[in-house]
Amino acid sequence: MPGYLSPQHPPLVDVRAHPPALEYAMTEVTETPAPTCPFDFSEGLDFDPVLADLAQRPITRIRLPYGTADAWLVTGFEGVRQVTTDHRLSRAGIMGHDYPRLTPEPIVSPESVNVMDPPRSARLRRLASQAFTKRHVDRMRPAIESIADSLLDEMAERGAPADLVHHLSDRLPQHTICELLGIPAQDRPLMQEYAHRLLATAPEARKAAAGAKASLREYFGELVLERRRAPGEDLLSALAAARDGDDVFDDQELAVMALTLMLSGHDTATCEISNISYLLLTRPELMARLRERPETLTPVLDELLRYIPFRKGVGIPRVALEDLELLGARIKAGDFVHVSYLTANRDPERYADPDVIDVDRPPSPHMTFGWGGHRCIAAPLAMAELEATIGRLVARFPALRLAVPAEEVRWDTETIRRFPHELPVAW
């Protein structure tokens, strides 16, 4: 579940660490103008028709709402896999450039592992992954389950109708990641507000996003120093203790890693709990399946994660470090290349009837948590959250249903995310 942050005025990439990226001018299209793709479709969990049309071609030139250059968009599963594993296509090289994107304020930072190339990225991922092994995540499960139980207890006491987003989706990921990182309860609402500001797409949101980034960087910098002085049982302390031989996180790396995890916990998990709940509430056969066969929870969740368009359009691009051929297209050094995990998850060459939810589909990895060297490090934690939340919700409220017609559910239109603002339910 990727979460990203950049400083208010991101510095240029260190030329000693990334010499090729700065030698290339960003290539702009001078032939046929590329189509502008706002990727702002927000009608429930229907697939964006613009993105669906682009998916008919393996690679296309597009223009996004922000940034000075056009980009290539790769849509098929194999094409996305090729891009995400090709070291000639660099994420680090985009820093310091006005790269094509969906938000007015660039979200990423050169310190984030999400925009590092090997070997730097491999080093940080190796350290961070120690906190997300099966053993560590299994140790976290009781805390996650306890949080889910307490939130569902509160919803039951409140009585029907109740807003599932308010009682569960918004709060469980926030409580979980903040609890794991040791963020005090009084600071958690502000963390959620900052996360929302960072993902806003309106031009006027840029100043608020920059302010949120600066505040978060300061907050996590101070939190790291506190954990260095007095380590605890929390995830941040575990990351501080992680080592690979003599290699450890420095303070800045640790602060950015913790901040990235916090944003991930507020972003993807929140949206997916809401989206999966919406599908269960509007497709009775899915709810019945989980009630009757709870042991199939994990494969059902995997299929729903594959199916759900969890974001709008695209995320972080890469830049070509040299001329290359990609899917029959001539990519010049300096060209930006975006991939769509959403279309990759609907690729008919990979999945039979990809636009259909098939809970008995043969197991096949999807790209909801990314792919290659930038696959979400915390994916095991995200799955543990979903399993605890959805499993307990279905078991606790077997007669759960929407308390309003599905067409009255309001969906987010202000950020790059896809999720319902409220889910009024009864039972």
Buried (B, 14 or more C-beta within 10 A) or exposed (E): BBBBBBBBEBEEBEEEEBEBBBEBEBBEBEEEEBEEBBBBBBEBBEBBEBBBEBBEBBBBBBBBBBBEBBBBBBBBBBBBBBBBEBEBBBBBBBBBBEBBBBBBBBBBBBBBBBBBBEEBBEBBBBBBBBBBEEEBBEEBBEBBBBBBEEBBEEBBEEEBBBBBBBBBBBBBBBBBBBBBBBBEEEEBEBBBEBBBBBBBBBEEBBEBBBBBBEBBBEBBBEBBEEBEEEBEEBBBBBBBEBEEEEEBBEEEBBBBBBBBBBBBBBBBBBBBBBBBBBBBBBEEEBBEBBBEEEEBBEBBBBBBBBBBBBBBBBBBBBBBBEEBEBBEBEBEBBBBBBBBBBBBBBBEEBBEEBEEBEBEBEEEEBBBBBBBBBBBBBBBBBBBBBBBBBBBBBEBBEEBBBBBEEEEBEBBEBBBBBBBBBBBBBB
